[in-house]
Amino acid sequence: MTSPVQVLAIFVSAFLLLLVLDLVRRRKLREEYSLIWIACAGALLILSIWRDLLDAVARWLDVYYPPAVLLLILILFVFVACLHFSVVVSRQRAQIERLVEDHAILAARVATENQAGSPPHQAAGSEPGPAPHPGTPADGSAPGSPVAARSAALPPGRQTA
């Protein structure tokens, strides 16, 4: 016989699983981040459906009220998810710092070239300057630089510094 708590747990677990799958389908959640959510929702759903398994885990953990094990698993999941996202945020922060440094170096290089008497970039419709050296990217950055790599990946007419 199913208790109201078990029915609620099944409903919430199934809803969480369907929500994650829908977010992945609509590309609001990337697949690499969805795996942890799908695993947790699946574990909660399995423990909610098979009450005997939940009871066995509760006896093994010496928990008097078996549905409290579901709450324990949920808290553990939130801890793991927070740790995972902290690692992702740290990695992205380091990447942003590198990009800011690259931008500052490129801005200083442009300012130095402008002060040294190099003509500024020509506006659209004005007289073109000398042709760039063969192998130099269209944006004037050094060959092989991150800016040149990004510009090369853009379609013609969309290449910007």
N, CA, C and O of each residue as an XYZ file, in Angstrom:
644
protein
N       0.844     -1.184      0.000
C       0.000      0.000      0.000
C       0.884      1.240      0.000
O       1.866      1.322      0.739
N       0.525      2.190     -0.830
C       1.333      3.395     -0.945
C       0.814      4.473     -0.004
O      -0.393      4.683      0.119
N       1.733      5.140      0.647
C       1.360      6.227      1.549
C       1.348      7.540      0.769
O       1.923      7.628     -0.316
N       0.701      8.547      1.317
C       0.687      9.853      0.632
C       2.106     10.424      0.449
O       2.379     11.112     -0.534
N       2.993     10.136      1.392
C       4.369     10.615      1.275
C       5.062      9.947      0.088
O       5.810     10.601     -0.639
N       4.818      8.648     -0.113
C       5.430      7.931     -1.229
C       4.881      8.456     -2.553
O       5.644      8.635     -3.503
N       3.597      8.701     -2.635
C       2.998      9.232     -3.859
C       3.578     10.613     -4.169
O       3.897     10.910     -5.320
N       3.714     11.445     -3.151
C       4.295     12.769     -3.342
C       5.752     12.659     -3.799
O       6.181     13.400     -4.684
N       6.504     11.749     -3.207
C       7.910     11.563     -3.585
C       8.025     11.083     -5.032
O       8.902     11.542     -5.764
N       7.154     10.169     -5.450
C       7.171      9.693     -6.834
C       6.843     10.844     -7.782
O       7.508     11.024     -8.802
N       5.828     11.612     -7.443
C       5.420     12.734     -8.288
C       6.542     13.761     -8.422
O       6.848     14.193     -9.533
N       7.155     14.155     -7.315
C       8.216     15.168     -7.342
C       9.438     14.651     -8.103
O      10.041     15.392     -8.880
N       9.803     13.397     -7.889
C      10.962     12.815     -8.579
C      10.723     12.732    -10.084
O      11.602     13.069    -10.877
N       9.542     12.285    -10.469
C       9.220     12.201    -11.895
C       9.168     13.585    -12.524
O       9.635     13.778    -13.647
N       8.604     14.547    -11.805
C       8.553     15.918    -12.313
C       9.959     16.480    -12.511
O      10.229     17.124    -13.524
N      10.852     16.244    -11.559
C      12.229     16.719    -11.673
C      12.925     16.097    -12.880
O      13.625     16.784    -13.624
N      12.730     14.793    -13.069
C      13.342     14.110    -14.211
C      12.807     14.665    -15.537
O      13.579     14.928    -16.459
N      11.505     14.839    -15.628
C      10.914     15.387    -16.857
C      11.333     16.838    -17.088
O      11.534     17.250    -18.230
N      11.464     17.609    -16.017
C      11.901     18.998    -16.139
C      13.323     19.075    -16.698
O      13.601     19.876    -17.590
N      14.207     18.253    -16.178
C      15.596     18.245    -16.660
C      15.640     17.837    -18.128
O      16.328     18.471    -18.928
N      14.911     16.783    -18.486
C      14.903     16.343    -19.877
C      14.336     17.417    -20.808
O      14.820     17.585    -21.927
N      13.321     18.138    -20.353
C      12.750     19.207    -21.161
C      13.731     20.368    -21.313
O      13.830     20.951    -22.393
N      14.454     20.712    -20.250
C      15.452     21.781    -20.328
C      16.577     21.417    -21.297
O      17.083     22.278    -22.017
N      16.961     20.160    -21.313
C      17.992     19.708    -22.261
C      17.443     19.764    -23.676
O      18.133     20.199    -24.597
N      16.211     19.327    -23.850
C      15.598     19.332    -25.176
C      15.484     20.747    -25.743
O      15.688     20.957    -26.938
N      15.157     21.716    -24.887
C      15.032     23.105    -25.328
C      16.368     23.844    -25.316
O      16.420     25.046    -25.575
N      17.440     23.128    -25.016
C      18.807     23.673    -24.987
C      18.977     24.795    -23.967
O      19.745     25.732    -24.187
N      18.262     24.696    -22.862
C      18.428     25.630    -21.751
C      19.440     25.082    -20.742
O      19.982     25.828    -19.926
N      19.686     23.781    -20.808
C      20.635     23.111    -19.926
C      21.526     22.234    -20.783
O      21.044     21.407    -21.557
N      22.827     22.421    -20.641
C      23.769     21.649    -21.448
C      23.814     20.207    -20.962
O      23.570     19.915    -19.792
N      24.135     19.307    -21.901
C      24.143     17.882    -21.592
C      25.146     17.540    -20.503
O      24.884     16.677    -19.664
N      26.292     18.211    -20.511
C      27.320     17.886    -19.524
C      26.859     18.194    -18.103
O      27.284     17.521    -17.164
N      25.996     19.200    -17.924
C      25.483     19.529    -16.601
C      24.223     18.739    -16.270
O      23.863     18.602    -15.101
N      23.564     18.229    -17.278
C      22.312     17.522    -17.035
C      22.538     16.128    -16.451
O      21.649     15.588    -15.793
N      23.696     15.548    -16.677
C      23.937     14.188    -16.202
C      23.784     14.072    -14.692
O      23.195     13.108    -14.202
N      24.302     15.034    -13.958
C      24.210     14.977    -12.500
C      22.747     15.126    -12.049
O      22.315     14.486    -11.091
N      22.002     15.974    -12.752
C      20.588     16.156    -12.418
C      19.760     14.904    -12.763
O      18.894     14.490    -11.992
N      20.038     14.323    -13.908
C      19.308     13.115    -14.309
C      19.617     11.970    -13.358
O      18.715     11.218    -12.988
N      20.869     11.825    -12.956
C      21.250     10.756    -12.031
C      20.532     10.916    -10.684
O      20.038      9.940    -10.119
N      20.481     12.123    -10.188
C      19.813     12.340     -8.898
C      18.304     12.098     -9.011
O      17.714     11.426     -8.165
N      17.693     12.643    -10.048
C      16.247     12.450    -10.217
C      15.922     10.974    -10.408
O      14.920     10.486     -9.885
N      16.760     10.263    -11.152
C      16.548      8.823    -11.336
C      16.687      8.057    -10.033
O      15.885      7.169     -9.747
N      17.701      8.394     -9.239
C      17.880      7.717     -7.944
C      16.701      7.995     -7.017
O      16.205      7.090     -6.346
N      16.260      9.237     -6.985
C      15.103      9.562     -6.149
C      13.848      8.839     -6.629
O      13.049      8.375     -5.815
N      13.672      8.741     -7.938
C      12.500      8.056     -8.477
C      12.538      6.567     -8.139
O      11.520      5.991     -7.754
N      13.699      5.949     -8.281
C      13.829      4.516     -7.955
C      13.548      4.273     -6.477
O      12.821      3.346     -6.122
N      14.130      5.112     -5.615
C      13.891      4.940     -4.178
C      12.446      5.249     -3.799
O      11.917      4.679     -2.845
N      11.808      6.151     -4.546
C      10.407      6.475     -4.259
C       9.475      5.346     -4.686
O       8.496      5.062     -3.996
N       9.764      4.701     -5.811
C       8.897      3.640     -6.319
C       9.080      2.359     -5.517
O       8.097      1.762     -5.079
N      10.319      1.928     -5.319
C      10.590      0.682     -4.597
C      10.819      0.973     -3.127
O      11.941      1.201     -2.673
N       9.732      0.956     -2.418
C       9.761      1.280     -0.988
C      10.636      0.304     -0.211
O      11.256      0.688      0.781
N      10.693     -0.965     -0.653
C      11.526     -1.941      0.054
C      13.002     -1.555      0.000
O      13.726     -1.717      0.982
N      13.442     -1.048     -1.141
C      14.827     -0.601     -1.269
C      15.078      0.591     -0.346
O      16.118      0.675      0.307
N      14.126      1.496     -0.300
C      14.235      2.649      0.589
C      14.281      2.203      2.051
O      15.064      2.727      2.843
N      13.429      1.223      2.402
C      13.441      0.699      3.767
C      14.775      0.029      4.100
O      15.283      0.181      5.211
N      15.340     -0.705      3.151
C      16.620     -1.370      3.387
C      17.741     -0.348      3.593
O      18.586     -0.508      4.474
N      17.738      0.703      2.771
C      18.754      1.751      2.923
C      18.564      2.455      4.266
O      19.545      2.774      4.938
N      17.327      2.699      4.660
C      17.061      3.351      5.942
C      17.531      2.474      7.109
O      18.114      2.983      8.066
N      17.281      1.154      7.035
C      17.774      0.256      8.100
C      19.297      0.248      8.133
O      19.895      0.250      9.209
N      19.929      0.238      6.952
C      21.394      0.211      6.887
C      21.993      1.483      7.488
O      23.044      1.441      8.127
N      21.304      2.631      7.274
C      21.769      3.897      7.826
C      21.235      4.154      9.237
O      21.563      5.164      9.859
N      20.413      3.234      9.731
C      19.815      3.333     11.070
C      18.924      4.574     11.181
O      18.981      5.318     12.160
N      18.095      4.772     10.139
C      17.150      5.889     10.105
C      15.769      5.333     10.394
O      15.335      4.375      9.754
N      15.066      5.938     11.367
C      13.777      5.436     11.795
C      12.694      5.678     10.736
O      11.865      4.799     10.499
N      12.688      6.848     10.098
C      11.652      7.213      9.125
C      12.252      7.145      7.726
O      12.984      8.055      7.335
N      11.963      6.085      6.954
C      12.605      5.888      5.642
C      12.502      7.059      4.660
O      13.482      7.311      3.959
N      11.384      7.795      4.556
C      11.365      8.928      3.622
C      12.412     10.005      3.957
O      12.763     10.815      3.099
N      12.901     10.011      5.188
C      13.957     10.964      5.533
C      15.240     10.656      4.763
O      16.075     11.543      4.582
N      15.410      9.409      4.308
C      16.568      9.054      3.498
C      16.520      9.794      2.162
O      17.556     10.199      1.634
N      15.306      9.970      1.616
C      15.181     10.741      0.382
C      15.687     12.172      0.584
O      16.369     12.725     -0.278
N      15.351     12.754      1.716
C      15.822     14.099      2.024
C      17.348     14.112      2.181
O      18.013     15.048      1.736
N      17.885     13.092      2.802
C      19.335     12.982      2.957
C      20.030     12.895      1.596
O      21.055     13.540      1.377
N      19.478     12.109      0.697
C      20.044     11.975     -0.660
C      19.943     13.308     -1.394
O      20.873     13.698     -2.100
N      18.833     14.002     -1.232
C      18.662     15.305     -1.872
C      19.694     16.309     -1.366
O      20.269     17.060     -2.154
N      19.930     16.325     -0.064
C      20.933     17.230      0.508
C      22.324     16.875     -0.013
O      23.113     17.766     -0.327
N      22.625     15.595     -0.104
C      23.910     15.161     -0.641
C      24.052     15.604     -2.100
O      25.116     16.064     -2.514
N      22.990     15.463     -2.861
C      23.007     15.884     -4.260
C      23.258     17.379     -4.384
O      24.055     17.803     -5.221
N      22.594     18.180     -3.567
C      22.777     19.633     -3.632
C      24.231     19.984     -3.297
O      24.805     20.885     -3.907
N      24.815     19.291     -2.352
C      26.216     19.526     -2.014
C      27.122     19.210     -3.203
O      28.005     20.002     -3.533
N      26.915     18.071     -3.842
C      27.733     17.678     -4.994
C      27.528     18.660     -6.150
O      28.491     19.038     -6.816
N      26.292     19.071     -6.392
C      26.016     20.020     -7.470
C      26.690     21.364     -7.198
O      27.269     21.959     -8.106
N      26.620     21.839     -5.974
C      27.273     23.109     -5.635
C      28.786     23.012     -5.824
O      29.411     23.945     -6.328
N      29.362     21.905     -5.426
C      30.801     21.716     -5.606
C      31.161     21.706     -7.089
O      32.129     22.341     -7.506
N      30.376     20.981     -7.877
C      30.629     20.904     -9.318
C      30.531     22.287     -9.967
O      31.392     22.657    -10.766
N      29.506     23.040     -9.636
C      29.329     24.352    -10.245
C      30.374     25.347     -9.746
O      30.725     26.278    -10.470
N      30.872     25.172     -8.540
C      31.967     26.021     -8.059
C      33.225     25.784     -8.887
O      33.957     26.727     -9.187
N      33.477     24.545     -9.255
C      34.627     24.234    -10.108
C      34.434     24.876    -11.481
O      35.375     25.448    -12.032
N      33.238     24.788    -12.034
C      32.960     25.376    -13.349
C      33.130     26.892    -13.304
O      33.738     27.471    -14.204
N      32.603     27.536    -12.272
C      32.715     28.988    -12.142
C      34.182     29.395    -11.982
O      34.607     30.398    -12.556
N      34.943     28.645    -11.226
C      36.368     28.953    -11.056
C      37.108     28.860    -12.388
O      37.938     29.713    -12.702
N      36.810     27.835    -13.158
C      37.439     27.671    -14.471
C      37.056     28.827    -15.396
O      37.906     29.338    -16.125
N      35.801     29.239    -15.375
C      35.369     30.343    -16.228
C      35.972     31.670    -15.781
O      36.279     32.524    -16.613
N      36.142     31.846    -14.491
C      36.767     33.080    -13.994
C      38.206     33.180    -14.494
O      38.638     34.250    -14.924
N      38.945     32.084    -14.443
C      40.324     32.088    -14.945
C      40.343     32.396    -16.437
O      41.220     33.123    -16.904
N      39.392     31.855    -17.188
C      39.320     32.112    -18.626
C      39.005     33.591    -18.891
O      39.577     34.185    -19.805
N      38.124     34.178    -18.120
C      37.785     35.591    -18.282
C      38.997     36.464    -17.966
O      39.251     37.450    -18.659
N      39.741     36.108    -16.929
C      40.941     36.878    -16.599
C      41.952     36.824    -17.743
O      42.574     37.836    -18.064
N      42.121     35.654    -18.359
C      43.029     35.550    -19.504
C      42.550     36.417    -20.665
O      43.353     37.084    -21.317
N      41.250     36.409    -20.922
C      40.705     37.223    -22.014
C      40.890     38.714    -21.740
O      41.197     39.473    -22.660
N      40.710     39.141    -20.502
C      40.907     40.547    -20.156
C      42.369     40.935    -20.368
O      42.662     42.013    -20.884
N      43.279     40.056    -19.969
C      44.705     40.332    -20.176
C      45.029     40.423    -21.669
O      45.753     41.325    -22.088
N      44.496     39.494    -22.478
C      44.722     39.530    -23.924
C      44.186     40.830    -24.519
O      44.831     41.444    -25.369
N      43.017     41.238    -24.075
C      42.421     42.475    -24.569
C      43.285     43.671    -24.201
O      43.485     44.554    -25.034
N      43.800     43.727    -22.985
C      44.647     44.840    -22.562
C      45.939     44.883    -23.380
O      46.395     45.961    -23.762
N      46.524     43.726    -23.648
C      47.744     43.674    -24.457
C      47.464     44.175    -25.870
O      48.235     44.966    -26.414
N      46.365     43.719    -26.462
C      46.021     44.155    -27.819
C      45.699     45.648    -27.862
O      46.080     46.329    -28.814
N      45.010     46.163    -26.856
C      44.699     47.593    -26.815
C      45.976     48.407    -26.675
O      46.106     49.458    -27.304
N      46.914     47.946    -25.869
C      48.187     48.649    -25.728
C      48.976     48.609    -27.033
O      49.618     49.592    -27.402
N      48.930     47.491    -27.722
C      49.629     47.374    -29.006
C      49.033     48.340    -30.027
O      49.777     48.987    -30.763
N      47.724     48.447    -30.085
C      47.069     49.368    -31.015
C      47.424     50.806    -30.655
O      47.715     51.608    -31.542
N      47.404     51.145    -29.369
C      47.743     52.505    -28.945
C      49.192     52.832    -29.292
O      49.492     53.946    -29.723
N      50.086     51.874    -29.105
C      51.496     52.087    -29.446
C      51.668     52.299    -30.940
O      52.419     53.180    -31.359
N      50.981     51.501    -31.745
C      51.070     51.654    -33.197
C      50.512     52.996    -33.642
O      51.055     53.612    -34.558
N      49.451     53.456    -33.019
C      48.872     54.752    -33.372
C      49.806     55.890    -32.994
O      49.903     56.870    -33.733
N      50.491     55.790    -31.872
C      51.428     56.827    -31.447
C      52.693     56.826    -32.306
O      53.321     57.870    -32.480
N      53.068     55.673    -32.841
C      54.286     55.568    -33.647
C      54.081     56.108    -35.055
O      55.007     56.063    -35.865
N      52.915     56.606    -35.362
C      52.688     57.201    -36.670
C      51.970     56.287    -37.629
O      51.785     56.658    -38.788
N      51.558     55.113    -37.206
C      50.798     54.239    -38.085
C      49.451     54.870    -38.327
O      48.836     55.376    -37.388
N      48.971     54.856    -39.554
C      47.648     55.440    -39.801
C      46.572     54.597    -39.112
O      46.677     53.372    -39.066
N      45.550     55.248    -38.584
C      44.458     54.491    -37.966
C      43.725     53.685    -39.017
O      43.879     53.925    -40.214
N      42.924     52.726    -38.568
C      42.145     51.898    -39.507
C      41.248     52.794    -40.350
O      40.671     53.761    -39.852
N      41.142     52.463    -41.619
C      40.342     53.249    -42.544
C      38.863     52.992    -42.308
O      38.452     51.861    -42.047
N      38.068     54.048    -42.401
C      36.624     53.913    -42.259
C      36.059     53.359    -43.557
O      36.702     53.421    -44.605
N      34.872     52.828    -43.479
C      34.236     52.264    -44.668
C      34.007     53.364    -45.690
O      33.507     54.436    -45.349
N      34.371     53.107    -46.949
C      34.159     54.064    -48.014
C      35.314     55.033    -48.199
O      35.306     55.809    -49.154
N      36.320     55.013    -47.307
C      37.453     55.924    -47.474
C      38.544     55.239    -48.273
O      38.439     54.062    -48.616
N      39.574     55.981    -48.559
C      40.665     55.470    -49.372
C      41.414     54.375    -48.607
O      41.799     54.584    -47.457
N      41.624     53.225    -49.223
C      42.307     52.147    -48.504
C      43.784     52.456    -48.335
O      44.387     53.151    -49.153
N      44.362     51.924    -47.251
C      45.786     52.089    -46.983
C      46.566     51.011    -47.701
O      46.032     50.326    -48.573
N      47.837     50.855    -47.336
C      48.655     49.831    -47.979
C      48.131     48.438    -47.674
O      47.517     48.195    -46.635
N      48.388     47.531    -48.606
C      47.933     46.145    -48.424
C      48.693     45.512    -47.265
O      49.887     45.767    -47.104
N      48.028     44.694    -46.456
C      48.712     44.052    -45.339
C      49.724     43.031    -45.849
O      49.632     42.534    -46.972
N      50.673     42.743    -45.001
C      51.701     41.755    -45.318
C      51.034     40.398    -45.497
O      50.132     40.066    -44.729
N      51.445     39.595    -46.488
C      50.828     38.265    -46.660
C      50.956     37.440    -45.381
O      52.024     37.392    -44.772
N      49.894     36.812    -44.989
C      49.888     35.989    -43.773
C      49.388     36.745    -42.564
O      49.174     36.138    -41.514
N      49.188     38.081    -42.675
C      48.671     38.861    -41.565
C      47.152     38.792    -41.603
O      46.558     39.018    -42.657
N      46.503     38.483    -40.470
C      45.034     38.443    -40.449
C      44.437     39.801    -40.792
O      45.087     40.833    -40.628
N      43.194     39.794    -41.269
C      42.515     41.013    -41.714
C      42.330     42.017    -40.584
O      42.225     43.215    -40.847
N      42.286     41.559    -39.321
C      42.069     42.481    -38.211
C      43.363     43.113    -37.706
O      43.319     43.926    -36.783
N      44.512     42.765    -38.283
C      45.775     43.361    -37.902
C      46.451     42.698    -36.725
O      47.524     43.139    -36.314
N      45.865     41.660    -36.170
C      46.479     40.982    -35.035
C      47.607     40.081    -35.528
O      47.730     39.791    -36.718
N      48.413     39.656    -34.582
C      49.545     38.798    -34.932
C      49.034     37.426    -35.354
O      48.085     36.912    -34.762
N      49.663     36.816    -36.391
C      49.235     35.470    -36.797
C      49.378     34.495    -35.628
O      50.382     34.511    -34.915
N      48.383     33.661    -35.442
C      48.402     32.652    -34.375
C      47.889     33.163    -33.043
O      47.786     32.383    -32.096
N      47.555     34.474    -32.931
C      47.051     35.009    -31.664
C      45.604     34.567    -31.471
O      44.950     34.153    -32.428
N      45.096     34.651    -30.233
C      43.690     34.282    -29.998
C      42.721     35.124    -30.824
O      41.693     34.624    -31.280
N      43.052     36.415    -31.018
C      42.165     37.275    -31.808
C      42.142     36.810    -33.254
O      41.083     36.762    -33.879
N      43.327     36.463    -33.793
C      43.392     35.992    -35.177
C      42.632     34.690    -35.338
O      41.968     34.483    -36.354
N      42.718     33.804    -34.346
C      42.008     32.527    -34.422
C      40.502     32.745    -34.405
O      39.771     32.090    -35.148
N      40.027     33.671    -33.554
C      38.593     33.952    -33.501
C      38.129     34.597    -34.789
O      37.059     34.264    -35.299
N      38.930     35.532    -35.332
C      38.546     36.217    -36.566
C      38.508     35.251    -37.737
O      37.636     35.355    -38.600
N      39.436     34.320    -37.775
C      39.474     33.353    -38.886
C      38.260     32.455    -38.866
O      37.854     31.934    -39.905
N      37.666     32.264    -37.675
C      36.521     31.366    -37.564
C      35.225     32.056    -37.976
O      34.215     31.385    -38.189
N      35.237     33.390    -38.093
C      34.037     34.116    -38.463
C      33.867     34.141    -39.975
O      34.851     34.066    -40.711
N      32.630     34.247    -40.443
C      32.406     34.342    -41.883
C      32.913     35.688    -42.399
O      33.010     36.638    -41.623
N      33.244     35.795    -43.715
C      33.729     37.058    -44.282
C      32.716     38.176    -44.032
O      31.503     37.978    -44.107
N      33.258     39.351    -43.735
C      32.385     40.493    -43.457
C      32.012     40.595    -42.008
O      31.488     41.628    -41.592
N      32.258     39.564    -41.210
C      31.914     39.585    -39.788
C      33.173     39.577    -38.927
O      33.078     39.503    -37.702
N      34.336     39.651    -39.538
C      35.574     39.573    -38.786
C      35.829     40.914    -38.105
O      35.931     41.961    -38.744
N      35.928     40.835    -36.775
C      36.177     42.022    -35.972
C      37.273     41.726    -34.986
O      37.584     40.565    -34.720
N      37.862     42.767    -34.441
C      38.947     42.602    -33.470
C      38.407     42.289    -32.114
O      39.176     42.117    -31.168
